[in-house]
């Protein structure tokens, strides 16, 4: 008798979230937006002492980098998708030209995974009878490519673009409303808190240790901040 499986809704693989497909772009975009903008405008603020120059530089950095990061994400993901598509087409040709050799290769892969030789033989024989099934098996087991493919390059590029803008506005905000000397410490503190919050959010989504994940993000941001401070002090002198 078939028994209904009770799914644990807390397990990530049972949750249907569109964010999972672009989590890398969101985290990368927000983190890089905060870190690179904070490091740059802090150094510029120290070196110039001018709110106008700092704001102008911050806006330029966010505008250019968000577009660059969005396009870069799209192109890299698109190139990877096109490469995977070409590999799949080559696999189709091999299945057409060398069906017996491919069936034997699949049988051996089943054995390598851990299936018994007899069952591996039955499975490869069954897969060979269905063109789409054996293609799926070869793509998944030999090429290590998800099948069927789902393109996320455009969505990933857009998420990267907007995430970078959101992250970049965090350290820049206080320079828009306060003098440089008052804006600088608030910009640093709030951005560091923002990085910590990003780490917490990511850790909750990935079910990783919260403090460890959060401090990792903060430390990376601190490195960029120190670099900006050193550059700003050097320019000021």
C-alpha positions in Angstrom: 0.0 0.0 0.0 1.3 3.4 -1.0 2.0 5.7 2.0 2.0 9.4 1.6 5.5 10.9 2.3 5.5 13.7 4.8 7.9 16.4 3.6 9.9 18.5 6.1 9.1 22.1 4.9 12.3 23.3 6.6 14.4 21.3 4.1 15.8 23.6 1.4 15.2 21.0 -1.4 11.5 20.9 -0.5 11.1 24.7 -0.7 10.1 26.3 -4.0 12.1 29.5 -4.1 13.0 31.6 -7.1 15.8 33.1 -5.0 17.6 29.8 -5.0 18.3 30.1 -8.7 19.9 33.5 -8.4 21.2 33.3 -4.8 24.8 33.7 -6.0 24.0 36.8 -8.0 22.0 38.4 -5.1 24.6 37.8 -2.5 27.5 38.7 -4.8 25.8 41.9 -6.0 24.7 43.2 -2.6 28.1 42.3 -0.9 30.2 43.7 -3.7 28.0 46.8 -3.9 28.5 47.6 -0.2 32.1 46.6 0.0 33.5 48.2 -3.1 31.5 51.4 -2.7 32.4 51.7 1.0 36.1 51.2 0.3 36.1 53.6 -2.6 34.1 56.5 -1.2 35.7 56.3 2.3 39.1 56.7 0.7 37.9 59.5 -1.6 36.2 61.2 1.4 39.4 61.1 3.4 41.5 62.2 0.5 39.3 65.0 -0.8 37.3 66.1 2.3 34.6 67.1 -0.1 31.0 65.7 0.1 30.4 66.8 -3.5 33.3 64.8 -4.8 32.5 61.8 -2.6 28.9 61.7 -3.8 29.8 62.2 -7.4 32.4 59.4 -7.2 29.9 57.1 -5.4 27.2 57.6 -8.0 29.7 57.0 -10.8 31.0 53.9 -9.1 27.5 52.5 -8.5 26.3 53.3 -12.0 29.3 51.8 -13.8 29.9 48.8 -11.6 26.2 47.8 -11.5 26.0 47.7 -15.3 29.4 46.0 -15.6 28.5 43.4 -13.0 25.1 42.7 -14.5 26.5 42.3 -18.0 29.4 40.2 -16.7 27.0 37.9 -14.9 24.8 37.5 -17.9 27.7 36.9 -20.3 29.4 34.4 -18.0 26.2 32.4 -17.4 25.2 32.6 -21.0 28.6 31.3 -22.1 28.3 28.4 -19.7 24.8 27.6 -20.9 26.0 27.7 -24.5 28.9 25.4 -23.7 26.6 22.9 -22.0 24.2 23.0 -24.9 27.1 22.2 -27.3 28.2 19.3 -25.1 24.6 17.9 -25.2 24.5 18.2 -29.0 27.8 16.3 -29.2 26.3 13.6 -26.9 23.3 13.3 -29.2 25.6 12.7 -32.1 27.6 10.0 -30.2 24.3 8.3 -29.2 23.3 8.3 -32.9 26.7 7.2 -34.3 27.8 4.8 -31.5 24.7 3.5 -29.7 26.2 0.2 -28.4 29.4 1.9 -27.2 27.3 4.6 -25.4 25.1 1.9 -23.8 28.1 0.1 -22.5 29.5 3.4 -21.2 26.3 4.0 -19.3 26.3 0.5 -17.9 29.8 1.1 -16.6 28.8 4.4 -15.0 25.9 2.7 -13.2 28.4 0.2 -11.8 30.8 2.9 -10.8 28.0 4.7 -8.9 27.3 1.5 -7.0 24.6 -0.5 -8.8 25.2 -4.2 -9.2 26.4 -5.4 -12.6 23.2 -7.2 -13.4 20.9 -4.3 -12.5 23.3 -1.9 -14.3 22.9 -4.0 -17.4 19.1 -4.0 -17.2 19.0 -0.3 -16.6 21.3 0.5 -19.5 19.3 -1.8 -21.8 16.0 -0.1 -20.7 17.5 3.4 -21.2 18.8 2.5 -24.7 15.2 1.7 -25.8 14.2 5.3 -25.2 16.1 8.1 -27.0 15.3 10.8 -24.5 15.9 8.7 -21.5 19.4 7.5 -22.5 20.3 11.1 -23.5 19.1 12.3 -20.1 21.1 9.7 -18.3 24.3 10.4 -20.3 23.9 14.1 -19.8 23.4 13.8 -16.0 25.9 11.1 -15.3 28.6 11.7 -17.8 28.5 15.4 -18.5 27.3 16.4 -15.0 24.8 18.8 -16.5 21.2 19.3 -15.3 18.7 18.1 -17.8 16.6 19.6 -19.2 18.4 22.9 -19.2 16.8 26.0 -17.8 18.3 29.4 -18.7 18.9 31.8 -15.8 21.4 34.1 -17.5 19.0 37.0 -18.1 17.4 36.7 -14.7 20.8 36.4 -13.0 22.2 39.5 -14.8 19.2 41.6 -13.7 19.4 40.4 -10.1 23.1 41.2 -10.1 22.5 44.7 -11.5 19.8 45.7 -9.0 21.5 43.9 -6.1 24.7 45.9 -6.7 22.7 49.2 -6.7 21.0 48.3 -3.4 24.3 47.4 -1.8 26.1 50.5 -3.1 23.5 52.9 -1.8 24.0 51.7 1.8 27.4 53.3 2.3 26.6 56.3 0.1 23.4 57.3 1.8 24.8 59.3 4.7 27.0 61.4 2.4 23.8 62.6 0.8 22.4 64.1 4.0 25.3 64.8 6.3 28.7 66.5 6.1 31.7 64.3 5.3 33.1 64.0 8.9 29.7 63.0 10.3 28.7 60.8 7.3 31.9 58.7 7.2 31.6 56.9 10.6 27.9 56.3 10.1 28.6 55.0 6.6 31.2 52.6 7.9 29.1 51.4 10.8 25.9 50.9 8.9 27.6 49.2 6.0 29.3 46.8 8.4 26.0 46.1 10.1 24.5 45.6 6.6 27.2 43.0 5.7 26.5 41.2 9.0 22.8 41.2 8.2 23.5 39.9 4.7 25.5 37.1 6.3 22.7 36.3 8.7 20.1 36.2 5.8 22.3 34.0 3.7 23.0 31.7 6.6 19.3 31.3 7.4 18.6 30.4 3.7 21.5 28.0 3.4 21.1 26.6 7.0 24.7 27.3 7.8 26.1 28.6 11.2 24.9 32.2 11.4 27.8 33.8 13.3 30.5 32.1 11.2 28.8 33.0 7.9 28.1 36.6 9.0 31.6 37.3 10.3 33.0 35.9 7.0 31.1 38.6 5.1 32.1 41.3 7.6 35.8 40.4 7.4 35.8 40.5 3.6 34.2 44.0 3.8 36.7 45.1 6.4 39.6 44.2 4.1 38.1 46.5 1.4 37.5 49.2 4.0 41.1 49.1 5.2 42.4 49.3 1.6 40.2 52.4 1.0 41.4 54.0 4.2 45.0 53.5 3.4 44.6 54.9 -0.1 42.7 57.9 1.2 45.2 58.7 3.9 48.0 58.3 1.4 46.3 60.7 -1.1 45.5 63.2 1.6 49.2 63.4 2.6 
